[in-house]
Amino acid sequence: QVQLTESGGGLVQAGDSLRLSCTASGRTFSTYDVGWFRQAPGKGREFVAAITWSSSTYFATSVKGRFTISRDNANNTVYLQMNSLKPEDTAVYYCALGARPYYSVSFQPANYGSWGQGTQVTVSS
């Protein structure tokens, strides 16, 4: 059973940067897509970014140009670099592993099988 652990969240000011990390244990994840999602208070979980097993990347329109995603398969870690943060980026951020290896990329939470516990990102204005 794979376990995902997010880290790197915190309280920052608008315009600042943060780098979130998602580390997997229990399974080599190089053949899986990894997605980042976020959930703000009172809202549903929304797609932020994904990196496929072949390292193709995808971003939500709201973060495109500000966020980047990368993976280090040797260390079973995926990074979400968040620049030019805005107050509307405030949320709990979750990483998730694709449901199956070599799966087609998905922007839907239901197509991800394992989730981390989340890390809080708060951006003050």
Number of C-alpha atoms within 10 A of each C-alpha: 6 14 16 22 18 23 18 15 18 14 13 18 14 17 14 14 16 18 16 21 22 26 20 24 14 10 11 13 23 20 15 23 26 31 30 27 22 22 19 17 9 6 9 9 17 17 21 25 23 29 23 23 21 11 15 12 17 19 20 15 10 11 17 12 12 13 20 19 24 18 20 12 15 9 13 17 20 24 22 23 16 20 17 15 23 19 15 13 21 20 21 18 25 26 30 27 25 26 18 13 14 14 14 13 20 18 18 12 18 9 16 20 12 16 22 20 14 22 21 19 22 21 20 16 11
